Amino acid sequence: MGIVATAYTFNKIIQHAQNIYQAQYDEEYPEIFIHSLAFVGLDETGITDKTQVTQTLIKSAQKLEQQGANYIIIPCNSVHEYYQDIQSQISIPIIHIVKAMKEQIIDEGISCVGLLSSESTNTSGFYSNMLKKHNIQVLSVSQREQRLLNNIILNVMGGKQSITDQSVMKKIINRLYKAGAEAIILGCTELPVAWKDLSFHIPIYNSASVLAEAAVSFAYND
């Protein structure tokens, strides 16, 4: 998906292979095909053209399947709103980023999370719709906070993220914490690039890292 987020997720796959499965030699890492797309229909707010995005992703997924991939990950939360449209056109599984996140949150016994995401992910409600089935409340950002997050996403897309972006994210996270969030979901794969794995006094769930861990687990246990 996004060039920067894709590179970040790839690095997370390598780290998880090393840390969880002690990969060291080249043959100990999973084989990976990366299809980096010149995308139309996405911007810093998320999806701007559903038809363009789904058609592009279906073609990409079909190409990866033809190359011999056993499964696919898409390091973008927003497009998972159309997961079934893409999955229905191929025979290999696509690991669902929100389902992978859901499993981690349930395992931790968390009942209320704050969501930082793209605007389209926020307005679609697919995180809250999935999590409320498991009695997990999702707290959303305000319109003003969303505009700030959109700008951070744009900064990451252009390699211009800064400590100022981290400060903005901290303020939003702290506001959600005071509103009752027991953990935070970074539900856009650009946001962890700006956050840089900073610590906070509640858990921060990095959707790119969660997806990478699920991909590595699938590769080693399939």
Short mmCIF file of the C-alpha atoms (twelve columns), coordinates in Angstrom:
data_MODEL
# 
_entry.id   MODEL 
# 
loop_
_atom_site.group_PDB 
_atom_site.id 
_atom_site.type_symbol 
_atom_site.label_atom_id 
_atom_site.label_alt_id 
_atom_site.label_comp_id 
_atom_site.label_asym_id 
_atom_site.label_seq_id 
_atom_site.Cartn_x 
_atom_site.Cartn_y 
_atom_site.Cartn_z 
_atom_site.pdbx_PDB_model_num 
ATOM 1   C CA . MET A 1   0.000   0.000   0.000  1 
ATOM 2   C CA . GLY A 2   1.624   3.280   1.024  1 
ATOM 3   C CA . ILE A 3   5.303   3.063   0.081  1 
ATOM 4   C CA . VAL A 4   6.597   4.120   3.507  1 
ATOM 5   C CA . ALA A 5   4.110   1.934   5.407  1 
ATOM 6   C CA . THR A 6   4.976   -1.044  3.210  1 
ATOM 7   C CA . ALA A 7   8.695   -0.656  3.902  1 
ATOM 8   C CA . TYR A 8   7.980   -0.260  7.626  1 
ATOM 9   C CA . THR A 9   5.825   -3.409  7.688  1 
ATOM 10  C CA . PHE A 10  8.492   -5.373  5.807  1 
ATOM 11  C CA . ASN A 11  11.049  -4.396  8.453  1 
ATOM 12  C CA . LYS A 12  8.624   -5.480  11.184 1 
ATOM 13  C CA . ILE A 13  8.286   -8.888  9.490  1 
ATOM 14  C CA . ILE A 14  12.070  -9.277  9.613  1 
ATOM 15  C CA . GLN A 15  12.186  -8.223  13.274 1 
ATOM 16  C CA . HIS A 16  9.435   -10.654 14.270 1 
ATOM 17  C CA . ALA A 17  11.155  -13.486 12.380 1 
ATOM 18  C CA . GLN A 18  14.326  -12.727 14.322 1 
ATOM 19  C CA . ASN A 19  12.772  -12.138 17.737 1 
ATOM 20  C CA . ILE A 20  10.105  -14.872 17.758 1 
ATOM 21  C CA . TYR A 21  11.592  -17.542 15.489 1 
ATOM 22  C CA . GLN A 22  15.314  -16.727 15.878 1 
ATOM 23  C CA . ALA A 23  15.821  -16.328 12.126 1 
ATOM 24  C CA . GLN A 24  19.413  -15.532 11.230 1 
ATOM 25  C CA . TYR A 25  20.463  -17.137 7.947  1 
ATOM 26  C CA . ASP A 26  18.679  -16.091 4.742  1 
ATOM 27  C CA . GLU A 27  16.951  -19.450 4.357  1 
ATOM 28  C CA . GLU A 28  15.388  -19.037 7.808  1 
ATOM 29  C CA . TYR A 29  13.291  -16.050 6.734  1 
ATOM 30  C CA . PRO A 30  9.987   -16.356 4.878  1 
ATOM 31  C CA . GLU A 31  10.035  -15.781 1.131  1 
ATOM 32  C CA . ILE A 32  8.295   -12.496 0.380  1 
ATOM 33  C CA . PHE A 33  6.894   -10.953 -2.799 1 
ATOM 34  C CA . ILE A 34  6.250   -7.205  -2.515 1 
ATOM 35  C CA . HIS A 35  4.016   -5.522  -5.062 1 
ATOM 36  C CA . SER A 36  4.516   -1.776  -4.620 1 
ATOM 37  C CA . LEU A 37  1.743   0.096   -6.399 1 
ATOM 38  C CA . ALA A 38  1.519   3.571   -7.919 1 
ATOM 39  C CA . PHE A 39  -1.865  4.035   -6.276 1 
ATOM 40  C CA . VAL A 40  -4.789  6.186   -7.403 1 
ATOM 41  C CA . GLY A 41  -7.797  6.538   -5.092 1 
ATOM 42  C CA . LEU A 42  -6.006  6.948   -1.772 1 
ATOM 43  C CA . ASP A 43  -4.673  10.006  0.021  1 
ATOM 44  C CA . GLU A 44  -3.902  11.074  3.592  1 
ATOM 45  C CA . THR A 45  -7.603  10.865  4.489  1 
ATOM 46  C CA . GLY A 46  -7.821  7.230   3.329  1 
ATOM 47  C CA . ILE A 47  -9.964  5.999   0.457  1 
ATOM 48  C CA . THR A 48  -11.184 8.586   -2.051 1 
ATOM 49  C CA . ASP A 49  -12.293 6.226   -4.846 1 
ATOM 50  C CA . LYS A 50  -13.574 2.801   -3.751 1 
ATOM 51  C CA . THR A 51  -13.888 1.430   -7.284 1 
ATOM 52  C CA . GLN A 52  -10.359 2.415   -8.281 1 
ATOM 53  C CA . VAL A 53  -8.894  1.043   -5.054 1 
ATOM 54  C CA . THR A 54  -10.688 -2.301  -5.146 1 
ATOM 55  C CA . GLN A 55  -9.937  -2.893  -8.833 1 
ATOM 56  C CA . THR A 56  -6.246  -2.109  -8.288 1 
ATOM 57  C CA . LEU A 57  -6.029  -4.375  -5.264 1 
ATOM 58  C CA . ILE A 58  -7.824  -7.262  -6.969 1 
ATOM 59  C CA . LYS A 59  -5.337  -7.115  -9.856 1 
ATOM 60  C CA . SER A 60  -2.430  -6.945  -7.408 1 
ATOM 61  C CA . ALA A 61  -3.731  -9.868  -5.334 1 
ATOM 62  C CA . GLN A 62  -4.233  -11.962 -8.470 1 
ATOM 63  C CA . LYS A 63  -0.693  -11.160 -9.612 1 
ATOM 64  C CA . LEU A 64  0.760   -12.213 -6.242 1 
ATOM 65  C CA . GLU A 65  -1.220  -15.445 -6.333 1 
ATOM 66  C CA . GLN A 66  0.088   -16.171 -9.830 1 
ATOM 67  C CA . GLN A 67  3.649   -15.599 -8.589 1 
ATOM 68  C CA . GLY A 68  3.173   -18.352 -6.029 1 
ATOM 69  C CA . ALA A 69  2.263   -16.551 -2.819 1 
ATOM 70  C CA . ASN A 70  0.569   -18.737 -0.192 1 
ATOM 71  C CA . TYR A 71  -1.189  -15.802 1.481  1 
ATOM 72  C CA . ILE A 72  -1.368  -12.018 1.266  1 
ATOM 73  C CA . ILE A 73  -1.156  -9.119  3.684  1 
ATOM 74  C CA . ILE A 74  -2.243  -5.575  2.857  1 
ATOM 75  C CA . PRO A 75  -0.515  -3.060  5.155  1 
ATOM 76  C CA . CYS A 76  -3.347  -0.540  5.049  1 
ATOM 77  C CA . ASN A 77  -6.243  -0.493  7.484  1 
ATOM 78  C CA . SER A 78  -8.601  1.586   5.332  1 
ATOM 79  C CA . VAL A 79  -8.854  -0.865  2.428  1 
ATOM 80  C CA . HIS A 80  -9.958  -3.686  4.743  1 
ATOM 81  C CA . GLU A 81  -13.429 -2.171  4.585  1 
ATOM 82  C CA . TYR A 82  -13.488 -3.866  1.152  1 
ATOM 83  C CA . TYR A 83  -11.692 -7.010  2.261  1 
ATOM 84  C CA . GLN A 84  -14.369 -9.397  1.029  1 
ATOM 85  C CA . ASP A 85  -14.461 -7.796  -2.426 1 
ATOM 86  C CA . ILE A 86  -10.766 -8.603  -2.826 1 
ATOM 87  C CA . GLN A 87  -10.721 -11.961 -1.037 1 
ATOM 88  C CA . SER A 88  -13.555 -13.277 -3.201 1 
ATOM 89  C CA . GLN A 89  -11.425 -12.886 -6.341 1 
ATOM 90  C CA . ILE A 90  -8.510  -15.106 -5.249 1 
ATOM 91  C CA . SER A 91  -8.141  -18.559 -3.730 1 
ATOM 92  C CA . ILE A 92  -5.353  -17.835 -1.212 1 
ATOM 93  C CA . PRO A 93  -6.139  -16.170 2.123  1 
ATOM 94  C CA . ILE A 94  -5.665  -12.506 2.927  1 
ATOM 95  C CA . ILE A 95  -4.749  -11.963 6.582  1 
ATOM 96  C CA . HIS A 96  -7.247  -9.426  7.940  1 
ATOM 97  C CA . ILE A 97  -5.467  -6.636  9.806  1 
ATOM 98  C CA . VAL A 98  -8.453  -5.788  12.029 1 
ATOM 99  C CA . LYS A 99  -9.078  -9.425  12.949 1 
ATOM 100 C CA . ALA A 100 -5.404  -9.803  13.892 1 
ATOM 101 C CA . MET A 101 -5.702  -6.692  16.054 1 
ATOM 102 C CA . LYS A 102 -8.948  -7.941  17.596 1 
ATOM 103 C CA . GLU A 103 -7.307  -11.192 18.707 1 
ATOM 104 C CA . GLN A 104 -4.489  -9.371  20.505 1 
ATOM 105 C CA . ILE A 105 -6.896  -7.025  22.290 1 
ATOM 106 C CA . ILE A 106 -9.148  -9.882  23.396 1 
ATOM 107 C CA . ASP A 107 -6.121  -11.822 24.661 1 
ATOM 108 C CA . GLU A 108 -5.140  -8.831  26.795 1 
ATOM 109 C CA . GLY A 109 -8.635  -8.558  28.296 1 
ATOM 110 C CA . ILE A 110 -9.082  -4.908  27.281 1 
ATOM 111 C CA . SER A 111 -12.622 -3.533  27.260 1 
ATOM 112 C CA . CYS A 112 -12.128 0.007   25.918 1 
ATOM 113 C CA . VAL A 113 -9.673  1.250   23.272 1 
ATOM 114 C CA . GLY A 114 -8.951  4.566   21.631 1 
ATOM 115 C CA . LEU A 115 -8.560  4.576   17.838 1 
ATOM 116 C CA . LEU A 116 -6.149  6.742   15.865 1 
ATOM 117 C CA . SER A 117 -6.602  6.105   12.152 1 
ATOM 118 C CA . SER A 118 -7.179  7.593   8.741  1 
ATOM 119 C CA . GLU A 119 -10.357 9.569   8.284  1 
ATOM 120 C CA . SER A 120 -11.996 6.898   6.123  1 
ATOM 121 C CA . THR A 121 -11.229 4.179   8.676  1 
ATOM 122 C CA . ASN A 122 -12.634 6.378   11.426 1 
ATOM 123 C CA . THR A 123 -15.864 7.215   9.587  1 
ATOM 124 C CA . SER A 124 -16.438 3.691   8.236  1 
ATOM 125 C CA . GLY A 125 -16.743 2.288   11.755 1 
ATOM 126 C CA . PHE A 126 -15.430 -1.154  10.808 1 
ATOM 127 C CA . TYR A 127 -13.102 -1.268  13.821 1 
ATOM 128 C CA . SER A 128 -15.894 -0.438  16.256 1 
ATOM 129 C CA . ASN A 129 -18.344 -2.740  14.477 1 
ATOM 130 C CA . MET A 130 -15.974 -5.688  14.798 1 
ATOM 131 C CA . LEU A 131 -14.846 -4.990  18.344 1 
ATOM 132 C CA . LYS A 132 -18.281 -4.277  19.808 1 
ATOM 133 C CA . LYS A 133 -19.233 -7.874  18.979 1 
ATOM 134 C CA . HIS A 134 -16.770 -8.773  21.728 1 
ATOM 135 C CA . ASN A 135 -17.991 -6.074  24.138 1 
ATOM 136 C CA . ILE A 136 -15.002 -3.832  23.424 1 
ATOM 137 C CA . GLN A 137 -15.776 -0.115  23.246 1 
ATOM 138 C CA . VAL A 138 -13.935 2.061   20.709 1 
ATOM 139 C CA . LEU A 139 -13.340 5.745   21.444 1 
ATOM 140 C CA . SER A 140 -12.866 7.907   18.350 1 
ATOM 141 C CA . VAL A 141 -10.987 11.160  17.844 1 
ATOM 142 C CA . SER A 142 -12.701 14.508  17.310 1 
ATOM 143 C CA . GLN A 143 -12.950 16.149  13.903 1 
ATOM 144 C CA . ARG A 144 -10.144 18.534  14.849 1 
ATOM 145 C CA . GLU A 145 -7.957  15.671  16.038 1 
ATOM 146 C CA . GLN A 146 -8.682  13.786  12.821 1 
ATOM 147 C CA . ARG A 147 -7.476  16.734  10.750 1 
ATOM 148 C CA . LEU A 148 -4.256  16.711  12.770 1 
ATOM 149 C CA . LEU A 149 -3.838  12.976  12.174 1 
ATOM 150 C CA . ASN A 150 -4.462  13.457  8.446  1 
ATOM 151 C CA . ASN A 151 -1.580  15.921  8.388  1 
ATOM 152 C CA . ILE A 152 0.699   13.489  10.243 1 
ATOM 153 C CA . ILE A 153 -0.155  10.743  7.749  1 
ATOM 154 C CA . LEU A 154 0.693   13.122  4.889  1 
ATOM 155 C CA . ASN A 155 3.997   13.989  6.572  1 
ATOM 156 C CA . VAL A 156 4.893   10.293  6.817  1 
ATOM 157 C CA . MET A 157 3.947   9.708   3.185  1 
ATOM 158 C CA . GLY A 158 6.486   12.372  2.205  1 
ATOM 159 C CA . GLY A 159 9.159   11.418  4.731  1 
ATOM 160 C CA . LYS A 160 8.618   14.646  6.704  1 
ATOM 161 C CA . GLN A 161 7.461   13.257  10.061 1 
ATOM 162 C CA . SER A 162 8.914   15.021  13.086 1 
ATOM 163 C CA . ILE A 163 8.938   15.229  16.852 1 
ATOM 164 C CA . THR A 164 6.075   17.700  16.530 1 
ATOM 165 C CA . ASP A 165 3.920   14.906  15.102 1 
ATOM 166 C CA . GLN A 166 4.794   12.719  18.089 1 
ATOM 167 C CA . SER A 167 3.767   15.528  20.431 1 
ATOM 168 C CA . VAL A 168 0.403   15.886  18.670 1 
ATOM 169 C CA . MET A 169 -0.194  12.152  18.896 1 
ATOM 170 C CA . LYS A 170 0.693   12.130  22.596 1 
ATOM 171 C CA . LYS A 171 -1.895  14.836  23.294 1 
ATOM 172 C CA . ILE A 172 -4.606  12.914  21.426 1 
ATOM 173 C CA . ILE A 173 -3.685  9.652   23.138 1 
ATOM 174 C CA . ASN A 174 -3.692  11.315  26.556 1 
ATOM 175 C CA . ARG A 175 -7.140  12.786  25.903 1 
ATOM 176 C CA . LEU A 176 -8.482  9.344   24.944 1 
ATOM 177 C CA . TYR A 177 -6.835  7.839   28.033 1 
ATOM 178 C CA . LYS A 178 -8.596  10.386  30.240 1 
ATOM 179 C CA . ALA A 179 -11.855 9.518   28.463 1 
ATOM 180 C CA . GLY A 180 -11.479 5.882   29.540 1 
ATOM 181 C CA . ALA A 181 -9.289  4.163   26.948 1 
ATOM 182 C CA . GLU A 182 -7.305  1.272   28.414 1 
ATOM 183 C CA . ALA A 183 -5.201  0.959   25.246 1 
ATOM 184 C CA . ILE A 184 -4.674  2.733   21.934 1 
ATOM 185 C CA . ILE A 185 -4.876  1.321   18.412 1 
ATOM 186 C CA . LEU A 186 -2.681  2.980   15.810 1 
ATOM 187 C CA . GLY A 187 -5.132  1.963   13.109 1 
ATOM 188 C CA . CYS A 188 -3.284  3.486   10.179 1 
ATOM 189 C CA . THR A 189 0.019   1.926   9.120  1 
ATOM 190 C CA . GLU A 190 1.619   5.351   8.561  1 
ATOM 191 C CA . LEU A 191 1.045   6.463   12.160 1 
ATOM 192 C CA . PRO A 192 3.534   4.018   13.774 1 
ATOM 193 C CA . VAL A 193 6.241   5.485   11.522 1 
ATOM 194 C CA . ALA A 194 5.699   8.858   13.185 1 
ATOM 195 C CA . TRP A 195 5.202   7.359   16.666 1 
ATOM 196 C CA . LYS A 196 8.520   5.424   16.542 1 
ATOM 197 C CA . ASP A 197 7.521   2.858   19.201 1 
ATOM 198 C CA . LEU A 198 7.493   5.447   21.991 1 
ATOM 199 C CA . SER A 199 6.342   4.164   25.365 1 
ATOM 200 C CA . PHE A 200 3.176   5.336   27.078 1 
ATOM 201 C CA . HIS A 201 1.476   4.391   30.322 1 
ATOM 202 C CA . ILE A 202 -1.178  2.357   28.492 1 
ATOM 203 C CA . PRO A 203 -0.546  -0.203  25.718 1 
ATOM 204 C CA . ILE A 204 -0.143  1.126   22.169 1 
ATOM 205 C CA . TYR A 205 -1.203  -1.405  19.534 1 
ATOM 206 C CA . ASN A 206 0.713   -0.853  16.300 1 
ATOM 207 C CA . SER A 207 -1.436  -2.219  13.455 1 
ATOM 208 C CA . ALA A 208 1.543   -2.623  11.100 1 
ATOM 209 C CA . SER A 209 3.449   -4.629  13.704 1 
ATOM 210 C CA . VAL A 210 0.392   -6.728  14.608 1 
ATOM 211 C CA . LEU A 211 -0.151  -7.557  10.932 1 
ATOM 212 C CA . ALA A 212 3.546   -8.377  10.466 1 
ATOM 213 C CA . GLU A 213 3.487   -10.705 13.479 1 
ATOM 214 C CA . ALA A 214 0.397   -12.492 12.135 1 
ATOM 215 C CA . ALA A 215 2.105   -12.874 8.743  1 
ATOM 216 C CA . VAL A 216 5.233   -14.340 10.313 1 
ATOM 217 C CA . SER A 217 3.193   -16.749 12.439 1 
ATOM 218 C CA . PHE A 218 1.325   -17.891 9.333  1 
ATOM 219 C CA . ALA A 219 4.607   -18.396 7.431  1 
ATOM 220 C CA . TYR A 220 6.278   -20.488 10.121 1 
ATOM 221 C CA . ASN A 221 3.238   -22.502 11.150 1 
ATOM 222 C CA . ASP A 222 1.442   -23.059 7.841  1 
# 
